[in-house]
């Protein structure tokens, strides 16, 4: 969590508690992988690098395959546009995650 959210939780726990309860309740009918993928897209839309990195890792931990992350980005093209998708892929490549390397992905999709 960011230092700013941690700060707000300490100085305004009642207000922030409502916010976090809202987030949990809003996604309760979605599985963790789907929630994480949606969060990835919202972080890309806002271009918040720390949030993107955090939710990308959550999506992978929840079982999202790298190709699913890329598909989610491409499916969100109408809302994100090419510039934000390229931004996200640049961040993703800088993270140097083995599962996103070209040879790993091509093997995963059978090319």
Secondary structure as UniProt FT lines:
FT   HELIX           3..11
FT   HELIX           13..26
FT   TURN            27..29
FT   HELIX           32..46
FT   HELIX           49..61
FT   TURN            62..63
FT   HELIX           66..75
FT   HELIX           77..95
FT   HELIX           98..100
FT   HELIX           102..108
FT   TURN            109..110
//
